[in-house]
Amino acid sequence: MRTILPVTIFCVGLTLSAATALAHHSFAAEFDANQPITLTGTLTKMEWVNPHGWIYVDVKDASGKAVNWAIEAGAPNALLRRGLRKTDFPAGVEVVVKGYRAKNGTPTANGQSVAFKDGRNFFLGASDTPNTPAPPR
């Protein structure tokens, strides 16, 4: 009888930790390091959320139709440590994003860098992206 409470607490803790572990993914699970991509388009939105920030960019496809790409960035805390702020990503500006395509073929990518027309160039990558040097600032 004395072991029921500790066993119950252990089981609940194990269940909660498993749910958290499933929420995160590795780069290789979702993105393809053999499919680098460069996207040029208009920034539509920045989501400053955990575990990864996201920027959204309208990119014209071959027919001229705008396709909204979702670009995964590093965690907000990592972006802050690199000197970036959410205000560095105003909607409506033209950007060039370099990264890696999603394996599932959707307009999703893991961002390595984002360059603005005014010359600013930011490293976006999460800590588990392929080893490439950060672009010069």
N, CA, C and O of each residue as an XYZ file, in Angstrom:
548
protein
N       0.813     -1.190      0.000
C       0.000      0.000      0.000
C       0.860      1.258      0.000
O       0.485      2.263     -0.605
N       2.011      1.214      0.674
C       2.878      2.394      0.766
C       3.552      2.718     -0.567
O       4.014      3.841     -0.769
N       3.609      1.766     -1.456
C       4.292      2.010     -2.727
C       3.367      2.533     -3.820
O       3.850      2.921     -4.884
N       2.082      2.556     -3.602
C       1.137      2.985     -4.639
C       1.351      4.452     -5.017
O       1.391      4.771     -6.206
N       1.488      5.337     -4.056
C       1.671      6.758     -4.355
C       2.982      7.015     -5.111
O       2.952      7.688     -6.140
N       4.131      6.507     -4.645
C       5.358      6.740     -5.401
C       5.313      6.151     -6.817
O       5.815      6.767     -7.758
N       4.724      4.979     -6.971
C       4.618      4.373     -8.303
C       3.705      5.211     -9.196
O       4.003      5.411    -10.373
N       2.610      5.695     -8.649
C       1.691      6.543     -9.420
C       2.384      7.830     -9.852
O       2.259      8.238    -11.006
N       3.105      8.468     -8.951
C       3.834      9.705     -9.278
C       4.875      9.429    -10.360
O       5.025     10.217    -11.294
N       5.586      8.325    -10.238
C       6.589      7.959    -11.231
C       5.943      7.767    -12.603
O       6.453      8.273    -13.603
N       4.835      7.046    -12.657
C       4.155      6.784    -13.931
C       3.636      8.075    -14.575
O       3.758      8.258    -15.786
N       3.068      8.954    -13.779
C       2.589     10.233    -14.304
C       3.768     11.048    -14.838
O       3.680     11.627    -15.921
N       4.862     11.097    -14.092
C       6.050     11.817    -14.545
C       6.609     11.249    -15.834
O       7.005     12.000    -16.725
N       6.645      9.938    -15.942
C       7.139      9.284    -17.146
C       6.245      9.610    -18.343
O       6.744      9.874    -19.437
N       4.958      9.594    -18.143
C       4.011      9.916    -19.212
C       4.184     11.360    -19.678
O       4.202     11.622    -20.881
N       4.311     12.285    -18.752
C       4.476     13.695    -19.120
C       5.795     13.946    -19.837
O       5.843     14.736    -20.780
N       6.851     13.293    -19.412
C       8.147     13.500    -20.073
C       8.143     12.910    -21.469
O       8.807     13.450    -22.354
N       7.428     11.835    -21.701
C       7.333     11.245    -23.037
C       6.600     12.178    -23.984
O       6.988     12.300    -25.146
N       5.556     12.835    -23.521
C       4.813     13.770    -24.363
C       5.689     14.947    -24.763
O       5.619     15.413    -25.900
N       6.511     15.430    -23.843
C       7.423     16.529    -24.148
C       8.467     16.098    -25.164
O       8.795     16.864    -26.070
N       8.988     14.907    -25.033
C      10.007     14.416    -25.956
C       9.457     14.305    -27.370
O      10.191     14.550    -28.328
N       8.200     13.948    -27.528
C       7.617     13.830    -28.852
C       7.411     15.183    -29.515
O       7.317     15.252    -30.740
N       7.338     16.246    -28.751
C       7.070     17.565    -29.302
C       8.247     18.115    -30.098
O       8.052     18.954    -30.977
N       9.447     17.667    -29.814
C      10.621     18.170    -30.509
C      11.103     17.146    -31.524
O      10.847     15.952    -31.374
N      11.784     17.597    -32.529
C      12.267     16.718    -33.591
C      13.696     17.076    -33.934
O      14.166     18.169    -33.617
N      14.386     16.154    -34.583
C      15.732     16.465    -35.051
C      15.632     17.036    -36.463
O      14.616     16.872    -37.139
N      16.683     17.699    -36.893
C      16.734     18.255    -38.242
C      16.498     17.152    -39.263
O      15.681     17.311    -40.170
N      17.212     16.029    -39.124
C      17.155     14.945    -40.104
C      15.780     14.295    -40.204
O      15.459     13.697    -41.231
N      14.967     14.400    -39.167
C      13.640     13.795    -39.208
C      12.709     14.543    -40.148
O      11.811     13.944    -40.740
N      12.913     15.835    -40.290
C      11.968     16.642    -41.056
C      12.562     17.304    -42.295
O      11.844     17.538    -43.267
N      13.857     17.609    -42.280
C      14.471     18.360    -43.368
C      15.574     17.547    -44.047
O      16.132     16.625    -43.453
N      15.881     17.900    -45.297
C      16.855     17.156    -46.092
C      18.098     18.007    -46.340
O      18.042     19.004    -47.059
N      19.214     17.610    -45.741
C      20.475     18.350    -45.895
C      20.986     18.309    -47.333
O      21.854     19.102    -47.698
N      20.465     17.400    -48.154
C      20.864     17.302    -49.557
C      19.989     18.146    -50.475
O      20.147     18.105    -51.696
N      19.062     18.917    -49.890
C      18.196     19.783    -50.687
C      18.262     21.228    -50.210
O      17.277     21.754    -49.691
N      19.421     21.879    -50.383
C      19.495     23.293    -50.001
C      18.585     24.121    -50.909
O      18.351     23.764    -52.063
N      18.087     25.211    -50.382
C      17.170     26.054    -51.139
C      17.450     27.520    -50.819
O      17.806     27.865    -49.693
N      17.286     28.369    -51.821
C      17.360     29.813    -51.637
C      16.025     30.385    -52.081
O      15.590     30.177    -53.214
N      15.382     31.107    -51.178
C      14.060     31.683    -51.436
C      14.147     33.203    -51.393
O      14.693     33.770    -50.447
N      13.615     33.853    -52.404
C      13.546     35.315    -52.437
C      12.078     35.702    -52.466
O      11.319     35.257    -53.327
N      11.694     36.535    -51.514
C      10.292     36.926    -51.468
C      10.024     37.991    -50.433
O      10.939     38.649    -49.940
N       8.746     38.151    -50.109
C       8.299     39.185    -49.183
C       7.933     38.556    -47.843
O       7.140     37.617    -47.778
N       8.515     39.081    -46.791
C       8.232     38.607    -45.440
C       6.789     38.956    -45.083
O       6.377     40.112    -45.182
N       6.026     37.943    -44.665
C       4.625     38.193    -44.317
C       4.373     38.148    -42.823
O       3.461     38.813    -42.332
N       5.170     37.370    -42.087
C       4.916     37.230    -40.652
C       6.129     36.606    -39.967
O       6.882     35.840    -40.568
N       6.295     36.957    -38.691
C       7.308     36.332    -37.832
C       6.595     35.823    -36.590
O       5.893     36.580    -35.921
N       6.772     34.536    -36.278
C       6.226     33.970    -35.047
C       7.372     33.708    -34.089
O       8.260     32.905    -34.374
N       7.349     34.370    -32.981
C       8.397     34.295    -31.958
C       7.919     33.308    -30.899
O       7.535     33.713    -29.802
N       7.940     31.998    -31.226
C       7.375     30.967    -30.358
C       8.401     29.866    -30.087
O       9.358     29.696    -30.842
N       8.190     29.127    -29.005
C       9.037     27.971    -28.693
C       8.411     26.718    -29.281
O       7.186     26.687    -29.391
N       9.133     25.702    -29.661
C      10.573     25.572    -29.482
C      11.372     26.212    -30.611
O      12.593     26.326    -30.503
N      10.708     26.639    -31.705
C      11.399     27.295    -32.814
C      10.597     28.500    -33.262
O       9.366     28.471    -33.279
N      11.308     29.563    -33.624
C      10.643     30.691    -34.248
C      10.348     30.332    -35.703
O      10.964     29.421    -36.257
N       9.420     31.037    -36.312
C       9.055     30.803    -37.711
C       8.932     32.134    -38.419
O       8.369     33.084    -37.875
N       9.460     32.206    -39.639
C       9.174     33.351    -40.499
C       8.420     32.816    -41.707
O       8.625     31.680    -42.136
N       7.553     33.646    -42.239
C       6.735     33.265    -43.386
C       7.029     34.234    -44.519
O       7.035     35.451    -44.330
N       7.272     33.674    -45.704
C       7.702     34.461    -46.848
C       6.865     34.082    -48.065
O       6.727     32.901    -48.385
N       6.303     35.086    -48.744
C       5.616     34.853    -50.017
C       6.663     34.823    -51.117
O       7.380     35.799    -51.340
N       6.740     33.687    -51.800
C       7.712     33.471    -52.880
C       6.924     33.149    -54.143
O       6.017     32.317    -54.114
N       7.264     33.804    -55.256
C       6.571     33.526    -56.518
C       7.121     32.247    -57.131
O       8.332     32.059    -57.249
N       6.179     31.358    -57.525
C       6.603     30.115    -58.175
C       6.813     30.368    -59.668
O       6.749     31.515    -60.112
N       7.061     29.319    -60.441
C       7.361     29.454    -61.869
C       6.219     30.112    -62.643
O       6.461     30.776    -63.651
N       4.978     29.936    -62.183
C       3.830     30.525    -62.884
C       3.538     31.955    -62.425
O       2.641     32.603    -62.965
N       4.286     32.456    -61.434
C       4.072     33.798    -60.922
C       3.135     33.863    -59.731
O       2.881     34.942    -59.196
N       2.618     32.715    -59.312
C       1.707     32.648    -58.166
C       2.519     32.697    -56.869
O       3.551     32.039    -56.745
N       2.037     33.486    -55.908
C       2.720     33.590    -54.612
C       2.429     32.352    -53.769
O       1.275     31.966    -53.582
N       3.491     31.743    -53.267
C       3.384     30.595    -52.373
C       3.973     31.017    -51.040
O       5.099     31.513    -50.993
N       3.226     30.825    -49.947
C       3.703     31.219    -48.625
C       4.546     30.097    -48.031
O       4.033     29.016    -47.741
N       5.841     30.353    -47.851
C       6.771     29.389    -47.281
C       6.906     29.622    -45.785
O       6.998     30.762    -45.331
N       6.918     28.542    -45.026
C       7.157     28.578    -43.586
C       8.617     28.207    -43.370
O       9.054     27.133    -43.784
N       9.375     29.095    -42.720
C      10.800     28.888    -42.498
C      11.054     28.742    -41.006
O      10.814     29.672    -40.236
N      11.536     27.581    -40.603
C      11.851     27.341    -39.196
C      13.172     28.014    -38.845
O      14.153     27.912    -39.582
N      13.180     28.693    -37.720
C      14.389     29.356    -37.219
C      14.762     28.724    -35.879
O      14.128     27.769    -35.431
N      15.780     29.262    -35.263
C      16.162     28.802    -33.940
C      15.135     29.222    -32.898
O      14.184     29.942    -33.200
N      15.336     28.770    -31.691
C      14.451     29.137    -30.588
C      14.554     30.642    -30.325
O      15.613     31.231    -30.543
N      13.478     31.266    -29.864
C      13.532     32.697    -29.581
C      14.697     33.089    -28.665
O      15.336     34.119    -28.881
N      14.971     32.274    -27.650
C      16.083     32.575    -26.753
C      17.421     32.566    -27.501
O      18.274     33.418    -27.252
N      17.606     31.614    -28.408
C      18.837     31.560    -29.204
C      18.933     32.768    -30.135
O      20.011     33.333    -30.314
N      17.806     33.161    -30.728
C      17.803     34.332    -31.601
C      18.144     35.593    -30.812
O      18.901     36.439    -31.286
N      17.590     35.716    -29.617
C      17.907     36.864    -28.762
C      19.398     36.907    -28.419
O      20.004     37.978    -28.425
N      19.986     35.756    -28.122
C      21.417     35.708    -27.791
C      22.283     36.106    -28.981
O      23.410     36.568    -28.804
N      21.757     35.929    -30.198
C      22.477     36.348    -31.405
C      22.261     37.818    -31.720
O      22.807     38.340    -32.692
N      21.461     38.484    -30.894
C      21.232     39.911    -31.094
C      20.011     40.245    -31.924
O      19.797     41.411    -32.254
N      19.203     39.252    -32.272
C      18.001     39.500    -33.056
C      16.824     39.824    -32.151
O      16.755     39.376    -31.006
N      15.912     40.601    -32.682
C      14.676     40.932    -31.996
C      13.525     40.696    -32.962
O      13.720     40.696    -34.177
N      12.348     40.498    -32.436
C      11.188     40.292    -33.295
C      10.993     41.485    -34.222
O      10.526     41.328    -35.350
N      11.345     42.663    -33.757
C      11.190     43.872    -34.567
C      12.160     43.928    -35.753
O      12.009     44.778    -36.630
N      13.146     43.038    -35.788
C      14.062     42.967    -36.934
C      13.388     42.350    -38.156
O      13.969     42.338    -39.241
N      12.162     41.835    -37.991
C      11.472     41.120    -39.057
C      10.117     41.765    -39.373
O       9.074     41.155    -39.136
N      10.127     43.000    -39.909
C       8.845     43.647    -40.217
C       8.212     43.046    -41.475
O       8.902     42.773    -42.457
N       6.912     42.846    -41.434
C       6.198     42.336    -42.602
C       6.320     43.322    -43.754
O       6.344     44.536    -43.554
N       6.397     42.775    -44.967
C       6.433     43.605    -46.164
C       7.802     43.847    -46.756
O       7.902     44.376    -47.863
N       8.876     43.472    -46.044
C      10.212     43.687    -46.586
C      10.643     42.492    -47.429
O      10.221     41.361    -47.190
N      11.492     42.762    -48.419
C      12.007     41.684    -49.265
C      13.192     41.022    -48.569
O      14.062     41.699    -48.022
N      13.212     39.696    -48.599
C      14.278     38.931    -47.956
C      14.758     37.811    -48.876
O      14.062     37.385    -49.798
N      15.964     37.359    -48.591
C      16.517     36.166    -49.238
C      16.843     35.194    -48.118
O      17.651     35.491    -47.238
N      16.206     34.029    -48.157
C      16.396     33.022    -47.118
C      17.132     31.834    -47.715
O      16.774     31.335    -48.782
N      18.164     31.391    -47.012
C      18.874     30.169    -47.408
C      18.594     29.121    -46.342
O      18.593     29.411    -45.145
N      18.357     27.909    -46.798
C      18.060     26.842    -45.859
C      17.954     25.500    -46.542
O      18.591     25.260    -47.568
N      17.139     24.621    -45.965
C      16.988     23.251    -46.454
C      15.510     22.896    -46.516
O      14.753     23.170    -45.585
N      15.111     22.282    -47.628
C      13.714     21.908    -47.857
C      13.236     20.834    -46.903
O      14.021     20.033    -46.397
N      11.933     20.832    -46.665
C      11.301     19.770    -45.889
C      11.241     18.508    -46.744
O      11.083     18.581    -47.963
N      11.367     17.365    -46.102
C      11.324     16.087    -46.811
C       9.951     15.784    -47.388
O       9.847     15.053    -48.372
N       8.890     16.336    -46.791
C       7.531     15.994    -47.215
C       7.037     16.783    -48.430
O       5.900     16.590    -48.860
N       7.869     17.668    -48.992
C       7.510     18.391    -50.210
C       6.638     19.620    -50.016
O       6.293     20.283    -50.994
N       6.271     19.944    -48.778
C       5.474     21.138    -48.522
C       6.367     22.374    -48.620
O       7.590     22.245    -48.578
N       5.785     23.566    -48.750
C       6.600     24.783    -48.783
C       7.083     25.152    -47.376
O       6.693     26.171    -46.807
N       7.937     24.291    -46.845
C       8.500     24.453    -45.512
C       9.998     24.237    -45.614
O      10.455     23.370    -46.359
N      10.763     25.020    -44.868
C      12.215     24.871    -44.891
C      12.787     25.168    -43.515
O      12.158     25.840    -42.697
N      13.970     24.667    -43.275
C      14.733     25.000    -42.086
C      15.684     26.108    -42.504
O      16.545     25.892    -43.357
N      15.544     27.287    -41.922
C      16.346     28.433    -42.335
C      17.742     28.426    -41.751
O      17.933     28.153    -40.566
N      18.706     28.726    -42.583
C      20.086     28.919    -42.138
C      20.378     30.403    -41.963
O      20.966     30.819    -40.965
N      19.955     31.203    -42.957
C      20.207     32.642    -42.884
C      19.096     33.400    -43.595
O      18.404     32.867    -44.463
N      18.948     34.651    -43.200
C      18.015     35.548    -43.877
C      18.761     36.860    -44.119
O      19.360     37.429    -43.207
N      18.709     37.327    -45.369
C      19.375     38.573    -45.754
C      18.318     39.593    -46.174
O      17.355     39.269    -46.869
N      18.526     40.833    -45.733
C      17.625     41.925    -46.072
C      18.283     42.806    -47.122
O      19.507     42.794    -47.259
N      17.485     43.574    -47.868
C      18.005     44.456    -48.914
C      18.969     45.507    -48.367
O      19.859     45.967    -49.083
N      18.795     45.889    -47.096
C      19.667     46.918    -46.521
C      21.031     46.361    -46.098
O      21.847     47.087    -45.530
N      21.279     45.079    -46.371
C      22.583     44.490    -46.082
C      22.645     43.659    -44.814
O      23.625     42.947    -44.594
N      21.618     43.734    -43.973
C      21.632     42.915    -42.754
C      21.495     41.446    -43.142
O      20.721     41.092    -44.031
N      22.262     40.603    -42.458
C      22.264     39.174    -42.746
C      22.306     38.440    -41.411
O      23.284     38.546    -40.671
N      21.242     37.692    -41.103
C      21.134     37.027    -39.805
C      21.227     35.516    -39.942
O      20.719     34.938    -40.903
N      21.881     34.880    -38.974
C      21.920     33.431    -38.873
C      20.642     32.986    -38.182
O      20.359     33.428    -37.069
N      19.862     32.113    -38.826
C      18.585     31.655    -38.288
C      18.642     30.258    -37.694
O      17.774     29.878    -36.909
N      19.655     29.495    -38.063
C      19.656     28.070    -37.802
C      19.468     27.651    -36.363
O      19.938     28.299    -35.428
N      18.767     26.549    -36.221
C      18.645     25.911    -34.922
C      19.950     25.175    -34.629
O      20.779     24.995    -35.521
N      20.128     24.755    -33.394
C      21.391     24.141    -33.003
C      21.638     22.796    -33.653
O      22.782     22.342    -33.673
N      20.614     22.131    -34.190
C      20.817     20.810    -34.762
C      20.816     20.804    -36.285
O      20.690     19.738    -36.887
N      20.954     21.970    -36.928
C      21.013     22.014    -38.378
C      22.397     21.595    -38.845
O      23.329     21.570    -38.042
N      22.560     21.262    -40.135
C      23.873     20.844    -40.616
C      24.939     21.894    -40.320
O      24.652     23.089    -40.260
N      26.154     21.436    -40.139
C      27.246     22.341    -39.788
C      27.637     23.204    -40.975
O      28.277     22.735    -41.916
N      27.250     24.452    -40.923
C      27.664     25.442    -41.908
C      28.018     26.693    -41.129
O      27.400     26.987    -40.106
N      29.015     27.435    -41.610
C      29.398     28.649    -40.872
C      28.297     29.688    -40.935
O      27.565     29.788    -41.919
N      28.197     30.452    -39.874
C      27.234     31.552    -39.843
C      27.648     32.605    -40.854
O      28.840     32.878    -40.995
N      26.692     33.211    -41.566
C      27.033     34.243    -42.522
C      27.577     35.475    -41.825
O      27.259     35.724    -40.663
N      28.402     36.252    -42.532
C      28.939     37.472    -41.920
C      27.814     38.457    -41.657
O      26.819     38.485    -42.382
N      27.977     39.264    -40.614
C      26.956     40.260    -40.268
C      27.267     41.570    -40.929
O      26.525     42.537    -40.762
